[in-house]
Amino acid sequence: MPGKGTVDYYREPSFARVDSGVQKGTDVGIFYDPMISKLIVWGEDRNIALQKMRKAIAEYKIGGLVTNLPLLKRIVDNQDFSKFDYDLQFISKF
């Protein structure tokens, strides 16, 4: 689970849209929604979008607090997710 802390390193992927309210030095406390940013990519089809998302996740660097970037990497790398073959129980398997 994402957690509180101070952002001591922050680098967004250059080609993706990032809606964020943090930067280096931002304190993320326990009284805020743990979603500190949204990472958004677009592709002509699902495979292209997934390729872009994989690259964006690899390039997105946030230090100083726990994020869900490792979970997001496992999700976009998952074959069932790539094939659009999943249900509401999908996340609980991670």
C-alpha positions as CSV (number, residue, x, y, z in Angstrom):
1,M,0.0,0.0,0.0
2,P,1.2,3.5,-0.7
3,G,2.3,5.3,2.5
4,K,3.2,8.7,4.0
5,G,6.6,10.3,3.7
6,T,8.5,13.1,2.0
7,V,9.1,13.0,-1.7
8,D,12.9,13.1,-1.9
9,Y,13.2,12.2,-5.6
10,Y,10.6,12.8,-8.4
11,R,11.0,12.3,-12.1
12,E,8.0,12.0,-14.5
13,P,8.2,10.2,-17.8
14,S,8.7,12.8,-20.5
15,F,6.2,11.4,-23.0
16,A,3.2,10.5,-20.8
17,R,0.6,12.7,-19.2
18,V,1.0,13.0,-15.4
19,D,-1.6,14.7,-13.3
20,S,0.2,15.2,-10.0
21,G,0.2,17.4,-6.9
22,V,3.6,16.5,-5.7
23,Q,7.2,17.4,-6.4
24,K,10.5,16.9,-4.6
25,G,10.1,18.0,-1.0
26,T,6.4,17.4,-0.8
27,D,5.2,15.9,2.5
28,V,2.5,13.3,1.9
29,G,0.6,12.7,5.1
30,I,-1.8,10.1,6.4
31,F,-4.8,12.5,6.1
32,Y,-4.7,12.7,2.3
33,D,-5.8,10.4,-0.4
34,P,-2.8,8.2,-1.2
35,M,-3.2,8.8,-4.9
36,I,-0.5,11.4,-5.4
37,S,-0.6,11.3,-9.2
38,K,-2.3,9.8,-12.3
39,L,-0.2,8.4,-15.1
40,I,-2.0,8.5,-18.4
41,V,-1.0,7.1,-21.8
42,W,-2.8,6.7,-25.1
43,G,-2.4,4.3,-28.0
44,E,-4.1,3.4,-31.3
45,D,-4.9,0.0,-29.8
46,R,-4.6,-1.8,-26.4
47,N,-1.2,-3.3,-27.2
48,I,0.3,0.1,-28.1
49,A,-1.2,1.7,-25.0
50,L,0.2,-1.2,-22.8
51,Q,3.7,-0.7,-24.4
52,K,3.6,3.0,-23.6
53,M,2.4,2.3,-20.1
54,R,5.2,-0.2,-19.4
55,K,7.7,2.4,-20.6
56,A,6.1,5.2,-18.6
57,I,6.0,3.0,-15.4
58,A,9.7,2.1,-15.9
59,E,10.7,5.8,-16.3
60,Y,8.5,7.2,-13.5
61,K,10.7,7.6,-10.4
62,I,9.4,8.6,-7.0
63,G,11.6,8.3,-3.9
64,G,11.1,8.8,-0.2
65,L,7.8,7.0,0.2
66,V,6.2,3.7,-0.9
67,T,4.2,3.8,-4.1
68,N,2.2,1.3,-6.1
69,L,4.5,1.5,-9.2
70,P,5.7,-2.1,-8.6
71,L,2.1,-3.3,-8.5
72,L,1.2,-1.4,-11.6
73,K,4.2,-3.0,-13.4
74,R,3.0,-6.5,-12.5
75,I,-0.5,-5.6,-13.7
76,V,0.5,-4.3,-17.1
77,D,2.9,-7.2,-17.5
78,N,0.2,-9.8,-16.7
79,Q,-0.9,-11.9,-19.7
80,D,-4.6,-11.9,-18.7
81,F,-4.6,-8.1,-18.4
82,S,-2.9,-7.8,-21.7
83,K,-5.5,-10.0,-23.3
84,F,-8.3,-8.1,-21.6
85,D,-9.3,-11.4,-19.9
86,Y,-9.9,-10.5,-16.2
87,D,-12.7,-9.9,-13.8
88,L,-13.3,-8.1,-10.5
89,Q,-11.2,-10.7,-8.6
90,F,-8.1,-9.8,-10.7
91,I,-6.4,-7.4,-8.2
92,S,-6.9,-9.7,-5.3
93,K,-4.7,-12.3,-7.0
94,F,-1.7,-9.9,-6.6
